[in-house]
Amino acid sequence: MRTAIGISDGDLVEVKMSHGKIVLTPKPEVDEISARLAEGLADVKAGRVHSFDSVSELRDFVEGGAEKKSRSKRKAR
């Protein structure tokens, strides 16, 4: 039955009664997405962001070679 409505173990579903029948509707994980967006926006508001002048600076930061340099360029937006 799960395959017929496109869900698997662990998926969220909305359950409603409609005209004496139980209706199951797959529910996207919007709550998780909303929580991650809120966390990201809080980081931006608190200034926990980095700004880079070039792709090379970004690459150096990601690879761990420019930690000190990027800290001085940290900007709150």
C-alpha beads as a LAMMPS data file, in Angstrom:
LAMMPS data file: protein, C-alpha beads

77 atoms
76 bonds

1 atom types
1 bond types

-500.0 500.0 xlo xhi
-500.0 500.0 ylo yhi
-500.0 500.0 zlo zhi

Masses

1 110.0

Atoms # bond

1 1 1 0.000 0.000 0.000
2 1 1 2.871 2.434 0.768
3 1 1 4.225 1.981 -2.738
4 1 1 0.817 2.788 -4.220
5 1 1 0.767 6.233 -2.560
6 1 1 4.502 6.874 -2.903
7 1 1 5.686 6.674 0.706
8 1 1 8.110 4.485 2.623
9 1 1 8.967 3.735 6.263
10 1 1 9.668 6.947 8.155
11 1 1 7.945 9.307 5.705
12 1 1 5.561 11.853 7.175
13 1 1 1.903 11.684 6.211
14 1 1 -1.097 13.868 6.916
15 1 1 -4.111 11.902 8.174
16 1 1 -7.647 13.254 7.708
17 1 1 -11.175 11.929 8.020
18 1 1 -13.267 12.712 4.978
19 1 1 -16.813 11.440 4.530
20 1 1 -16.186 8.559 6.927
21 1 1 -12.896 7.551 5.285
22 1 1 -9.321 7.930 6.463
23 1 1 -7.239 9.844 3.913
24 1 1 -3.424 9.646 4.012
25 1 1 -1.473 12.325 2.146
26 1 1 2.348 12.347 1.917
27 1 1 3.695 15.420 3.751
28 1 1 6.972 17.061 2.736
29 1 1 9.405 17.723 5.554
30 1 1 8.684 21.440 5.580
31 1 1 9.291 21.708 9.330
32 1 1 12.895 20.575 8.908
33 1 1 13.456 22.944 5.994
34 1 1 11.933 25.848 7.928
35 1 1 14.150 25.104 10.919
36 1 1 17.286 25.095 8.767
37 1 1 16.305 28.370 7.097
38 1 1 15.659 29.979 10.484
39 1 1 19.062 28.800 11.713
40 1 1 20.781 30.225 8.636
41 1 1 19.014 33.567 8.965
42 1 1 19.990 33.729 12.640
43 1 1 23.634 33.137 11.626
44 1 1 23.461 36.004 9.134
45 1 1 21.813 38.323 11.673
46 1 1 24.479 37.441 14.285
47 1 1 27.288 38.079 11.815
48 1 1 28.382 34.464 11.555
49 1 1 29.046 34.778 7.822
50 1 1 32.126 35.055 5.640
51 1 1 32.805 37.235 2.647
52 1 1 35.351 36.457 -0.046
53 1 1 36.812 38.618 -2.789
54 1 1 37.601 35.697 -5.053
55 1 1 36.998 32.033 -5.652
56 1 1 40.617 31.435 -4.639
57 1 1 39.978 32.941 -1.195
58 1 1 36.890 30.773 -0.817
59 1 1 38.817 27.670 -1.844
60 1 1 41.611 28.489 0.612
61 1 1 39.067 28.952 3.398
62 1 1 37.296 25.670 2.617
63 1 1 40.605 23.847 2.517
64 1 1 41.566 25.428 5.857
65 1 1 44.431 27.536 4.590
66 1 1 42.944 30.977 5.072
67 1 1 41.211 30.841 8.456
68 1 1 43.013 33.834 9.956
69 1 1 42.718 35.867 6.776
70 1 1 38.968 35.267 6.379
71 1 1 38.222 36.120 10.019
72 1 1 39.392 39.647 9.417
73 1 1 37.022 39.897 6.453
74 1 1 33.984 38.601 8.330
75 1 1 31.032 40.896 7.668
76 1 1 27.587 41.125 9.199
77 1 1 24.908 41.805 6.670

Bonds

1 1 1 2
2 1 2 3
3 1 3 4
4 1 4 5
5 1 5 6
6 1 6 7
7 1 7 8
8 1 8 9
9 1 9 10
10 1 10 11
11 1 11 12
12 1 12 13
13 1 13 14
14 1 14 15
15 1 15 16
16 1 16 17
17 1 17 18
18 1 18 19
19 1 19 20
20 1 20 21
21 1 21 22
22 1 22 23
23 1 23 24
24 1 24 25
25 1 25 26
26 1 26 27
27 1 27 28
28 1 28 29
29 1 29 30
30 1 30 31
31 1 31 32
32 1 32 33
33 1 33 34
34 1 34 35
35 1 35 36
36 1 36 37
37 1 37 38
38 1 38 39
39 1 39 40
40 1 40 41
41 1 41 42
42 1 42 43
43 1 43 44
44 1 44 45
45 1 45 46
46 1 46 47
47 1 47 48
48 1 48 49
49 1 49 50
50 1 50 51
51 1 51 52
52 1 52 53
53 1 53 54
54 1 54 55
55 1 55 56
56 1 56 57
57 1 57 58
58 1 58 59
59 1 59 60
60 1 60 61
61 1 61 62
62 1 62 63
63 1 63 64
64 1 64 65
65 1 65 66
66 1 66 67
67 1 67 68
68 1 68 69
69 1 69 70
70 1 70 71
71 1 71 72
72 1 72 73
73 1 73 74
74 1 74 75
75 1 75 76
76 1 76 77
